[in-house]
Amino acid sequence: MSRDTLKSVGETLVAANNDGSYKSLINTIYDANCVSVESAPPPGGSAEAKGLDAIRGKWTWWEDNHEVHETKASGPYLHGEDRFGVVFSMDVTNKASGERISMQEIAIYTVKDGKIVREEFFY
C-alpha cells in the first residue's frame, strides 16, 4: 500500500470527525473485521471490540453516556506504510454524573488494502 493511500484514509477520517459525519465511514474505510481497542473497558464491557457491529455498539454506548459539546481531530500523522495517528480533543459531559471534562486522546490506526483493520486509543 502506498503512503498516498495511507494519507488519504487518514485525511478522510480526520475530516469526517471534524464535520460530524464519522459514522458514515464505518461502511467505507473500515474493514469488516476491524478491531477497536480502548485503553480501559467501559463498565461491564470489554476494552476490545471486534467487527463493525461491535464498533457501532461502542459508539452507541459513548453517545448514550456522554453529551459531546465539541470534538476536534488533528492529523493524520503517518508512521511507515501502514499506520497513522490522530489526536482527538473533546469537551464532554458525563450524563450520569453531570461532570464536564476536556480530554485528549491519541488514536493509532493500522491500514491494510486501504481499510482500517485496527484502531487503538490512548488517553
Buried (B, 14 or more C-beta within 10 A) or exposed (E): EEEEBBEBBBEBBBEBBEEEEBEEBBEEBBBEEBBBBBEEEEEEBEEEBEBBEBBEEBBEBEEEBBEEEEBEBBBBEBEEEBBBBBBBEBBBBEEEEEEEEEEEBBBBBBBEEBBBBBBBBEE
